[in-house]
Amino acid sequence: MAAEEGPEETKVSDRGMVTIPASLRRRLDIEPGDKLRWETDEEGNLSVEIVKQRYGAFDDFEPVPMGGDGSETHDLAGHEDDPAFTESN
């Protein structure tokens, strides 16, 4: 991808952190939670791949009914009479 404007520079902090310029974040749709995959080649050229980490990763899945009145959880269903799974006050 060719740069639409001149190259942008950022400074590496003393903790090794860099800030991605806002214009690049907007143009490349980089959002909080996304990851960056860093690679170098034999000549020392750096490439960065954006790995999208969006919330709602399971939004496309259909819910699975568990039976009962809906108060059961996957941890308790079928163990209601087991003392190990009862709440103690």
C-alpha positions in Angstrom: 0.0 0.0 0.0 1.5 3.3 -1.0 1.4 6.2 1.4 -1.1 8.8 0.4 1.0 11.5 2.1 4.6 11.7 3.2 6.0 9.2 5.7 5.0 9.6 9.3 7.5 9.3 12.2 6.9 8.3 15.8 9.3 8.0 18.6 10.0 4.8 20.6 9.5 5.4 24.3 12.0 4.2 27.0 9.6 1.3 27.5 9.7 0.3 23.9 6.3 1.6 23.1 5.2 3.5 19.9 2.1 5.5 19.0 0.4 4.8 15.7 -0.4 8.1 14.1 -4.2 8.9 14.2 -4.3 9.3 10.4 -2.9 5.7 9.9 -5.3 4.3 12.6 -8.3 5.8 10.8 -7.1 4.9 7.3 -6.3 1.3 8.3 -9.2 0.9 10.6 -7.0 0.0 13.6 -9.1 0.0 16.8 -8.3 -0.7 20.5 -7.8 -4.4 21.0 -6.4 -5.0 17.5 -2.9 -6.6 17.5 0.1 -5.8 15.3 2.3 -8.7 14.0 5.9 -7.5 13.5 8.3 -9.3 11.1 11.7 -8.5 9.6 13.4 -9.9 6.6 17.1 -10.7 6.0 17.8 -7.1 4.9 16.3 -5.7 8.2 13.1 -4.4 6.6 10.2 -4.3 9.0 6.6 -5.2 8.1 3.6 -4.9 10.3 0.4 -6.9 9.8 -2.8 -5.8 11.5 -4.7 -8.6 13.3 -8.3 -7.6 13.9 -9.6 -8.4 17.4 -13.2 -7.2 17.4 -15.6 -7.6 20.2 -18.6 -9.8 19.5 -16.6 -12.5 17.9 -19.5 -15.0 18.6 -22.3 -12.7 17.4 -22.9 -14.9 14.3 -23.5 -18.0 16.5 -27.0 -19.1 17.4 -27.7 -19.5 21.1 -28.0 -23.0 22.4 -31.0 -23.7 24.7 -29.9 -25.4 27.9 -33.4 -26.4 29.1 -35.0 -25.5 32.4 -36.1 -21.9 33.2 -32.9 -20.3 32.0 -31.5 -19.8 35.5 -29.0 -22.7 35.1 -25.5 -22.1 33.9 -23.2 -24.5 32.1 -21.4 -24.9 35.4 -24.5 -25.9 37.5 -26.9 -27.6 35.1 -27.5 -31.1 36.3 -25.8 -30.5 39.6 -28.4 -28.6 41.5 -28.7 -31.3 44.3 -24.9 -31.7 44.7 -23.7 -29.9 47.9 -20.5 -28.9 46.1 -22.5 -26.7 43.8 -24.8 -24.9 46.3 -24.2 -21.4 47.6 -23.4 -21.1 51.2 -24.5 -17.9 53.0 
